[in-house]
Amino acid sequence: MTLVFQQIIDGLAAGGIYAALALSLVLVHRATRFVNFAQGEMATFSVYVCWQMTAWGVPLYISVLATALISFVIGAIVFRLFIWPILDAPEETMVVSCIGLLVGFGAICLWIWGSDNAEFPHLFSDKIWWLGGVRISANNAGVLVSLAVLATSLALVFKFTRAGLAMRAAAMERRNSPFAGIEVKTMLMIGWGLAAVFSFVAGVLAAPSLFLSPTMMFNVLIYSLAAASLGGWDSPIGAIVGGLILGVAESVTTTFVKAIGADLRLAIPFLLMVIILAVRPQGLFGRSFTTRV
């Protein structure tokens, strides 16, 4: 039984990373109604920037805070230059544009920093606590606390600030919001900036264990896409719950089902997603919509 609890704790920490990136995906989807497949590569670029700052001698936490601001600016600029001009284009155009951004950010990372893996410093100490035979590391606790801070901050911004309410209005009623004095372009730029910060946090939490490379966030993005689908694309809470469920399912299944190795573990999130969506197509926390014809 101790082993089960240990795998749950480890799975929650991995799921916290998936949930952070899934949150950024859901933010973009709520604002623009499409999926930004480049979110993982944008996060990788930001993590490289943070790593470069530490290599230049800047203290780690100052580098993280500075890069979070840089990530916000990058997200806003990407939206303004590449997304806003085609926001009303067909969905196929959006998908191809996001794939182009994915390839572009990956190529930039490869061009500047090369393909060799780099070691990213740990954000948290190597301290370990024991609770009834279950190991709880400072890193696992730090990941979950970081996710809680992100989720709480997002909820407070959206519910209790004018900017948050304006962002929600701009996302839901993009055409009518200008009549209420809301600058839709600005609000959506802020939303993309916040999403870029959330994805950077996911990247900086994952980098110490994955090692920094241009393809570092590929698998994390796949899990996060599954988490957002599982929880519901219009629900930030669903993104969090979906990420945690996938993290626990992966950890427990790969430990107790010996037939699942490194090659098959990537199938776990999709198998779980298919099972859940077969019962509830809109996701666990998603809303169903009825269209009148």
Residue, then its C-alpha position, 0 to 999 in steps of 0.5 A: m500500500t505504501l508503494v501505491f501512495q508513493q506513486i500517487i505522490d510522484g504522479l501528482a508532481a508530474g501531473g502538476i507540470y502537465a496541468a500548468l501547460a494545460l492551463s496555458l492551452v486553455l487560456v489561449h483556447r478560451a480567448t481565440r477558440f483554437v489550440n496553440f500547438a506552439q505553446g510547448e516550444m515557446a516555453t522551451f525558448s523561454v527556459y533557454v533564455c532563463w538558463q542563459m541568464t544563469a550561465w551569465g551569473v544572474p541568480l536563479y530566482i531573479s532569472v526566473l522572474a525576469t524571464a517570466l516578464i520576457s515570456f509575457v512580452i513574447g506571448a503578447i508580441v506573437f499574438r499581435l504579429f502572427i495571430w491577430p491578423i488571421l483571427d477570423a481566418p478559417e480554422e485550418t489557417m490557424v492550425v497551420s500558423c501554430i505549427g509554423l510557430l512551433v517549427g520556428f521557435g524550435a529552429i531558433c532554439l536549435w540555431i542559438w543553443g544547439s542540440d546538446n542537452a544542458e543541465f538546468p539548475h533545480l528550483f527547489s532543494d533536495k530535502i526529503w520528508w518521510l510520512g508513514g513510509v512515503r517519500i515527499s521531496a521538496n521538488n514534488a512539494g514545490v511543483l504542487v505549490s507552484l501549480a496552486v499559486l498559478a491557479t489561485s492567481l488566475a482565479l483572483v485576476f479573472k474574478f476580482t479585477r477589471a482587467g480579468l473581467a475585460m479579458r473574459a468579456a473579450a474572449m466570450e463576446r469579441r465582436n460586441s465588447p468594443f461597444a462596452g469600451i473594451e479594447v479586444k486586441t489589448m485584452l487578448m494580447i494580455g491573455w496570450g501573455l499570461a498563457a506564455v508565462f504559465s507555459f514557461v512555469a511548466g517548462v522551468l519546473a520540468a527542465p531539471s528532470l528532463f534536461l534542457s533541449p529543443t525538444m524538451m517539451f514535446n511529450v509534456l505538450i502531448y500530455s497537456l493536450a490530453a489533460a485539457s481535452l480530459g478536463g474540458w477546453d473551456s475550464p481552467i479547473g478541468a485543465i488542472v484536474g485533468g493534468l493531475i489525473l493523467g500524472v497519477a494514472e501514468s505513474v501508477t500504471t507504469t509501476f504496476v502494469k509491467a507490460i507498459g514500458a517506456d514506449l507505451r507509456l505515452a498511450i496512457p493519457f490518450l487511452l484514458m482520454v478516449i474512455i472519459l470522452a466516450v462518456r462525457p464528450q465535453g470533458l469532465f468540467g466542460r460545458s455542452f452547447t446546443t446549436r439551433v438549426 
